[in-house]
Amino acid sequence: MRKPIIAVDMDDTICQLVKRAIYHNNRSFPTHSLQYEDMVDWDTTHLRHPDSTHEVFYGRPGLFEELELYDEYVVEEMQKLNDAYDLIIVTAAEPRTVHEKWNWLQMHMPFIKLEQFITCKRKNLLTFDLLIDDGPHNLIPAVESGKKVICIPHPWNKQQREQYNFPQMSSWKNAKLWIDKLIHKHVVENYKK
């Protein structure tokens, strides 16, 4: 019997991308500073300075290597998930950021092997039993196809969280125990079908 596949996003799921991008944005455009709470949409059309485009906001060389961990529990819980499940990291990436993202993973989670690292924007094309992500554009198709999801809550997914009532995880503390219960329930439900 195969192990359940747990697909985990990177940006703003296991590391803090938007907060770091805001930090650099505010240093570059101090007259048009942003707050985390301002990021109410997935895209960046609402950025306040005309020169702070999507490419500028997320395109700083080295940005993806300097990101902070999501919280103090994420590494330990990801190690537990890696030991218990077929864990894959699924992250959207520009060609120039793939190397940075891989370097970040190897710096913080060296137990993740290359065959577990997938760069893919359309995550609904992949096979998994559970998706942990912050992007509504990934969570909604997964739910609609009958897969389990866990949403990492952020201002940009508030509306969809309320509409779809996704299970949420705002901290990685005891994440594996909760995921074990979700996976067990999913297996039992599918067995009954």
N, C-alpha and C positions, 0 to 999 in steps of 0.2 A: 504494500500500500504506500502510495506516495505521500510525502509530507505536504501539508498545506503551503501554498505560496503566499507570502506576505510581501506586498509591493510597498515600498516606502519612498516618498518624495524626499528631495533634499532641501531646497530653498524654502525657508520659513516653516519647515517641518522638523528637520534635525539640526538646522543652523539658521541663523538670523540674518537674512539677506536685506529685507526692506529697511530695517533699523540702521544697518551699516550704510546702505545707499543714501538714506536720509542724512546721516552724519556727513558724508562727503558732499551731498547736495548743499547743505547748509553752510559748509565751509566755502564752497565755490560761489554760492549765491546768497550771501547773508541778508540781503534786503528782501529776499523772497523765501524765508525759511519755512520748512515743512515740519509737521509733527506726525508721529506714527498714526494718530487718529485721523489725519487728513487722507490717508490712503484708503479711500472708501470704494475704489474701483480697481479691477484687475489691471487695466491698462494705465498709462501714465499721461493721458490727455489732460488731466486736471492739474498737472504740475504748474506751479505759479510763475516761474521765470521762462520766457520764451526760448532761451538757450538751453534749458534743462529738458532736453528731449528724452525719449525712452532710451536711445542709444547712449546718451551722456549719463543718464541716471544709473543705468546698469552696465555701462561699458567701460568703466575705469579699469585699466590693466591691473591685474592682481587682486581685484575685488573679491573674487570667489575663494581666494586662498586665505583671506584675512577675516573671514566670518567667524563670529562667536558661535559656540554650541547653543542649541535651543535652550537647554537648561542643564543643571548639574546632574541630572539622572539619565540623560539620553544615551550616553556611551554604554553604561552598564546595562540598560534595558535593551539596547540594540544588540549587545553581545549575547544576552539571554535569548532574544528572538533568533539570532543567527544560529545558536546552538540547537534550538528546538524546531525551527521551521526552515523551509526553503526561502530564504530572505533575498530579495532583490532590491536594489536601489534603482529607481526609475526617475530620471530628471530631464527636464527640457534643457537644452544647452545649445548655444551658438558654437560653431566649429572652433572659435578662438577660446571658448571657456571650458571645453571638455577637459583639457589638461589641468586647468586650475581646479576644477571640481574633483577630479581624480586625486590630485595632490592633497586637497583638503581631506578627503576621505582617508587617505593613507596616513595623514598626520594624526587624525583624531580617532579613526576606526580601522586600524590596519588589518583587522580580522576580515574585512570585506575584501573579497578576491575579485580580480578583473572580470571573471565570468558572471559576477553578481551585479555588475555596473552597466546599466543600460541608459543610453541617452535617447529620449523619445518624447516628442511633444504630444502625440496622440496616444495616450496611455490606454485608451479603450481598445486598442488593437492587440494588447497583450493579454495573456492568460494569468490570472491570479485569483486567489480566494478572498483576500482582504487588501484594500488600498488605504494607506494612511497618507493624507494629502491636505493641502490648504486651498487648492484651486477648484472652484465650483465647476469649471469646464472639464475637470477630471472626475470629480465626485459624482456629478449628476449622471453621466453616461454609465458609470459603474453601477450605481443604484438601479438605474433603469434596465440594466442587463441582469439584475438579480444578484449582484455581488455585494459583499459586506464592505462598508467603508467606515473610517474614522476621520472626522474633520478636525483639523487644527484651527481653532477659531482666531480670526483676524478681522479687522474692520472691513476688508474687501470681500469677505464671504458672509457677512452678517445677514443680508437679505435671503440668500440661499439657505443658510442654516435654519432660519425661521420657516421658510417655505417647505423645505424637505425634511426638517427635523433630524438631521444627521446626528449620529452619536458623536460626541465631541471629547477631545482630550487636550486640555490646556497645559498639562504638565506630563512629562514622561515618567513621573514617579509611579511605580507599580504597574507600568504599562503592560508588561508581559502577562501578569495575572489577569488583567482585564481582557487582553487579547485572547488568552487561553479560553476564557468563558465564551467570547464571541465566536471563536472558531469551533468550539465544541458544539455550541448551539446550531451553528450553520451546518455542521456535519450531520447532526441528528435530524435537522429539518430536511436536508437533502436525502437522507437515508429513508425517511418516511414517504417521500414522493415515489 
